[in-house]
Amino acid sequence: MFIAPYFAFAKKSFLGRSAYRFEHFMSILNTCLQIFIFAGIYIALYNGRSEVDGITISMVSTNFVLSMGLKAVFCVDDYFLPSKVWDGSIANEFLRPVSFRGRMLAENMGNAAFNVIFHFLPALIISAVVIGIYPPENIVMLLLFLLSAILGYGVLWGISFAVQAAAFWAINIWSLSTLKDVFVNVLSGTMIPLWFMPEWLYEALKLTPFPYIYFTPVQIYLGQLSYRQILQQCGIQLVWIWLIYLLGTLLWKKGQKKLVVQGG
């Protein structure tokens, strides 16, 4: 079957992660600490008030739990492609009978599946017990949240691939990767819930892909969007996936023409 090789890559990636158990405990601890720290900051800022501009502290806590949890799931290695360009092994990848980008996505999805089970769910349970979160509006909204989260992952992965493709032109993409992380963390609602952004800035952010990575799934989970709005938001996520895919394809093809591998 056509998808069999990619399923094998995903399975190999999933099983490979299981070898480092201590790392998993530290990742869960790291995610929980981030959630507790940000939630604690906003609890202090609320100063005993039940809500600010219609946003309750429970909504803020739920945003941090879901956003930080999804961030742990969506962890993408920005140096997968650059490392192969720098050591010249990318030339061997071109000879494989499978798509290199498809292989990357399959391995990342294997990692994501592992993170859901061993990072996200434990962190979600611990955070829910310690600070409390809203339950999903209903089972339909929960399923739509999962769908939107998958689409958000597609947006983030596409951005990461475009950044990685810059390695064909740059000696080191560390600064570009760091800049990408800053934009994603600040403009996607993980560090600052977008409810607190000025209206003009929030409207401007809607013209970028960042709110559709984490904030849109959170809004769906909380039942803040109607079914029509959810359809529109998921449609926008698909559009961004397509546009970023085209950008990544352009950089990938241009990069292959520019690539020069020395040694052997």
C-alpha positions, 0 to 999 in steps of 0.5 A, spaced: 500 500 500 502 507 498 501 509 505 505 503 508 512 506 508 509 512 512 505 508 517 512 504 518 516 511 519 510 513 524 511 506 528 518 507 528 518 514 531 513 512 536 516 506 539 523 509 539 520 515 543 519 509 549 526 508 550 527 514 554 522 514 560 526 519 564 525 524 559 517 523 559 517 524 566 521 531 565 516 533 559 510 532 563 513 536 569 515 541 565 508 542 561 505 542 568 510 547 571 508 552 565 501 551 566 501 552 573 506 558 573 502 562 567 495 560 571 498 563 577 500 569 574 493 570 571 490 568 578 494 574 581 492 579 576 485 577 577 486 579 584 480 575 587 475 578 581 471 572 578 471 575 571 474 580 567 471 583 560 467 576 561 473 572 561 473 568 567 479 565 571 477 558 569 476 560 562 484 562 562 486 556 566 483 552 561 486 555 555 493 554 558 492 547 560 489 546 553 494 550 549 500 548 553 498 541 552 497 541 545 504 545 544 507 539 548 504 534 543 505 539 537 513 538 538 516 539 531 524 538 530 526 544 526 533 541 525 531 535 522 532 537 515 537 542 516 542 537 519 541 533 513 543 539 509 549 540 513 552 533 513 550 532 506 546 526 507 540 530 504 543 527 497 541 520 500 534 522 501 533 524 494 534 517 492 529 514 497 522 511 493 518 515 498 517 523 499 522 526 504 516 531 506 512 525 507 517 521 511 518 527 515 510 528 517 510 521 518 515 521 523 512 527 526 505 524 527 508 518 530 512 523 535 505 527 536 501 520 537 506 518 543 506 525 546 498 525 546 498 518 550 504 520 555 505 527 555 498 531 554 493 526 557 498 525 564 499 533 564 491 534 563 489 530 568 494 533 573 492 540 571 485 538 571 485 536 579 490 541 581 487 548 578 481 545 575 478 546 567 472 547 564 469 540 561 467 540 554 461 544 552 458 537 549 461 531 546 460 534 539 464 540 541 470 535 543 470 532 537 470 538 533 476 540 538 480 534 536 479 536 528 481 543 529 487 541 533 489 536 528 488 542 523 492 546 527 498 541 527 498 542 520 498 549 520 504 549 525 508 543 521 507 547 515 510 553 518 516 549 521 518 545 514 518 552 511 523 555 516 527 548 515 527 549 508 531 556 509 537 551 511 538 551 503 540 558 503 543 559 511 548 556 514 544 556 521 537 557 522 537 558 529 535 565 529 529 564 524 527 558 528 527 562 535 523 567 531 518 563 529 517 560 536 516 567 539 511 568 534 507 562 535 508 562 543 505 570 543 501 570 537 497 563 538 494 564 545 499 560 549 502 565 553 497 571 552 490 569 551 488 572 545 481 575 549 486 580 552 489 583 546 486 589 543 480 589 538 484 592 533 490 587 534 486 581 535 483 582 528 489 583 525 492 577 528 486 573 524 490 575 518 495 570 520 496 563 521 498 563 528 491 564 532 489 558 528 494 553 531 492 553 538 486 558 540 481 556 535 481 549 538 480 552 545 475 556 543 471 550 540 472 546 546 469 552 550 463 552 546 465 560 544 463 558 536 457 556 533 457 551 528 457 555 522 463 559 525 467 553 527 466 551 519 469 557 517 474 557 522 476 550 520 476 552 513 481 558 514 485 553 517 485 548 511 486 555 507 493 556 511 495 549 510 494 549 503 498 556 502 504 554 507 504 547 503 505 551 497 510 556 500 514 550 503 514 546 496 517 552 492 522 553 497 523 545 497 524 545 489 528 552 489 533 549 495 534 542 491 536 546 485 541 550 489 544 544 493 551 543 493 554 537 497 561 536 497 565 530 499 562 523 500 
